[in-house]
Structures are given as structure tokens and as C-alpha cells.
Amino acid sequence: VGYDCPLCQNRGHFLRLIDGREVYEECKCMEIRKSLRQIKRSGLERAIRVKAFDSFIVEEEWQKRIKEKAMQYAENPSGWFLACGQSGSGKTHLCTAIAGALLNKGIAVRYMLWREDSVRLKAVVSDKEEYHRRIQPFKAAQCLYIDDLFQGGASNPDLKLAFELIDYRYRNDLMTIISMEMNLNELVDLDEAIGSRIKEMSEFQRIWITKDKKKNYRYRNRGESNDVLHPGQAAGKGESQDVL
């Protein structure tokens, strides 16, 4: 349900004959099915249908550029993708569109809504066995999508949890998608170990939208601002050329 596999014809396994014995071998589509079930439970299922590349409205040059950057990653996924900066500028929309495109390519995506899943993980940190059981699927996912990293604050427990996830995926070179409101400089100032790893892994594959309320579509949808959106400010000292 939800995925049509041409390899196993949706049986979920293959039957092989090895040394005269019949052996069941799980099809790789089972990881995708697990990912789809997890996405459904997380509430992202509808978002993947709604927040696609086709539905991302481009009215200004900076919107065109961030959409192109996201589509390039979805077309040739490798390494990490980071979308950071202004709230309401379409970061989650594009990251969700990437997740949907990867699922269609047969890549299993694990969704992590930081402000909710981090609370659940921190609640069981004293129970080592339960904590490991819960965090391991995020750490080892073929692709992990962390939505709104550090949304709601970044206490010491949050930083420890984030470092454990980020460092594991950094050392194992696992595909990761991250959205957050902080920019890279702010993240590095907050925690250099986390920030430097994300910065290194997302080089040439990130969008950085400067803070500007005119870029927040939520204001426009509510009629609070009829201003024309403008491209972001020029990159400041030490900032990436990807700043929009």
C-alpha cells in the first residue's frame, strides 16, 4: 500500500534457492514501506502530496534560485541538504518536496520533527536500552529529514542529542536533510562541533535565506503585508555565496 515495487511485485520478499535450501530474502522496498508508514504516523503524508516542487510558487528571483537548488539535490541526491534562515520562506516546503522525490526514487526517508521527536527521546535518555531503541532508527536511516532543528530552544540536552545524531551521520556519510531558522553562523556560534559538521557536509547543497519578514508568505496570506518580495541582502563577511 502506497508503493508499487517492480522488483518483488509487492510481495515484500524473494524466494531464493541456496545450497538446496529455500531462503527468503527481504526486498529493499520494505525499508521504503517502513519509511512511508513512519511518515504517515508523523503527519507528513499529506504534506508530501501537497508540498511538491510543482506547488512551490515562484514570484521572485530568490524563490527561483532556492527551488532550483532543491531540485538539483533531489535529482542527484548525495551528501546533505540544508535549508536555513527566514521563517515562512518555503524551507519546509522544499525539504518536504525533496523527501517526496527521494521516496519516489526508492530511497527510504525517516522524518524527524525536532520539536516533538527530541522531547520523546530526551524523556527516555536515562533508560539506555529504550533510548537506544528509539534513537537508532534516526541515526541509521538511509536518509534522515530533520525538520525545524532547534525549534523551541537549544538547551544542553538538545545539543547533546543533536550532536549524537549529526556526528553519527557525519562519520557514516549518511544522506541528511535539515531545515532550521538559525543561519549557519548562528549555529556555529551556538555549537561549533554541530555547526561545522553541517556546514562541511552541505557545502554547495544548501539554501540560506536572510532574515526579512517580507519573505514570510504567512504575512502575505493573512493580508498583513502587500509588499513585493525582494531578493535577500548580499552575503556578509564569512557567509556563503548561497545566501539569498
N, C-alpha and C positions, 0 to 999 in steps of 0.2 A: 504494500500500500504506500503510495507516494513516490515510488521509484521503480522504473522499469529496467531491469538488468538484462542485457542481451547475452551475457555470458552464461548465466545459470538458468535463464528463463524463469526467474523469480522463485526458484526452488530454495535458494539460500546456501546451497552446497553442491559439491561434485562427489560422485562415487568413483573412486579410482581402484585399480587392481594393482597391489604392490606385493611382490613375492607370494603371489597366490592368495592374498588376503584382500577382502574388500575394505577400503578405508574411506571414511567420509572426510572431505576437506571443505572447510567453510569458504564460501565465496567472499571476495573483497567487498561486495555490495552490502554485506551485513554490517560493516562499520558505518557505511553511509546510512543504512536504515536506523541504526542506533543513534546516529547524529540527528536524523530527521525526527525521531521520537523525542530526543532531548530538546531540540529546537521547538517542537510542538508544546512540550511541557513548559518551556521558558516563556512562551507567549510570542516568540519571534516568527512563528509560522506565517501568520497573516502579513507581518512586516516584510517578509521575503517576497511575497506576492505583490505587495503594494509599493515597496521601496526598491524598485528596479532601476536600471540605468535609463530606460525609456521614459520613466515618470519623473526623472530629475529635470526640472525646468531650468533652462539656461537663458538668462536675460542679460548678463554682463560677462565681460571677458574673463574675470577671475573665476566665475562659475564654470565657464567653458574649460578653463585650464585644469581645475580640480577634477572635473568629470573625466577629462582625457587621461589624467594621471591615474585615476582609479581604474579606468577601463584598460589601460596598458598593463596594470598589475594583474587584473582578472584574466587577461588574455595570455600572459606569460607569468604565472604565479611562482615566485621563489623568494626566499628571504622574508622580510617583514614589511608590513604596510602600516604607516602611521597617519592619522588624521587628527590634527590638534588645532586649538585656537577658539575663535568666536563661537559662542553658543548659538544654536539655531541657524547655522550657516550651511547645514546639509552634510555634516561629517558622518553622522549615524546612518543617514540615507545611503551615502556612497559605500560605507563599510558593509552595510547590510546587502547592498547590490552585489558587492564583491563576494560575500558569503554565498549568496544565491547562485552566482555564476560558478563558483568553485564546486558547489554541490552538484550542479549540472555536469561538471567535468568528471565527477566521480571521486571528488576529494571530500573526506569527512570533516565537517566543521563543528567544533564544540563551541557553543555560545556561553559567555560568562558576562552577566550583567553585574558589574562590580559592586554597586551599592547594595545588592541583595545577596549575591553569592559569597562575597567577602565576609558578610556578617555571619552566614551559616558556617563557614569554615573556621572563623575565629571562635565561634561558640563551642567547638569541639576540640580545640587545639590541645587541651590537657589530656584528652583521650587519644593517645598516639595511634592506636590501631584504627579507630574510627576516622581520625584526621587523615591518615594515610589513604584510607579507602575513599574518602571524599575528594581529596586534592589530586590524587594520581591521575584520574581521567582528564583533568585540566592540564596537568603537566605534560602528559604523554600524548595528547590529542594530535592527530595528523595536522590539523590546523586549529588554532585557538583564536577566537574572536573575543577580545576583552572590550566591552562597551562602557564608556564613561569611567575610565581608570581614575581612581581617587576622587570620584564624585562623592561629596559628603564629608570630605576631610581625609587627612593623611597622618594618623596617629602612628606611634611606634609599631603597634601590632599590624597596622595596614602596610607599613613599609616592609616589615619582616615577611609578610605574606606575599607582597608584590615581588620582593627580591627573590624569594624561593621559586616562584613561577617563572619570572623573567630570566633568572640565572640558569635554571634547568633548560629552558627552551633555547637560550643563547648557546649553552655548551653543546647541546644536541642538534643545533641548527634546524629547529622545527618552525614551520610556517606559522606566522602570528600576525593578526590584525588588531590594531589598537586605536580606539578613539578616546580623546580626552580634551578638556577645556584648557588645561595648562599648556603653555608652549614649551619647547624643548629647553630653553634657557631657564625657565622657572622650574622645570623638572630636575635639571642638573643641579640647580641651587638647593632644591629640596633634598635630593639624594643622588649624589654623583654616581654611585655604583649602578643604580637603576637607570638613570638618565643616559649615562654614557653607553650602556649596552643597547638601549632602544635607539639612540642616535646612530650608533655604528651599524646596526642591523637594518635600519630603514633608510640608509643613505640612497638617494636618487629614487626612493619609493615612498615619498611622504608628501602630504599637503599641510601647510602651516598657514592658517588664516588669521591675520592680525585682528586684534580686538576692535570692533567697530559695530555699534548697535544697528547701524543702517544695513548691516549684512544679516541681521537676525530676522528670518522670514516670519517668526511668530508675531513680531510687532506689526509687520505689514498685513498679515492675515487678519489681525484684530482692528485694522484701520488706525493704529496708533501712529503710524508714520507713512507718509506717501512719498518720502524722499526717494530719489533714484539711487540705486545701489552703485557704489563706485569700487574699482579695484583697490586692493589693500595698499598700505604705505610701502615705500621702498624698504628693502631689508636693512636692518640696523647692523651695527658692528657685531661681528661674530655670528650673525644669523645666516641661515641657508638662503640660497637663491630661490628656493621653493616657497618663500614667504609670499603670501598673496594679500 
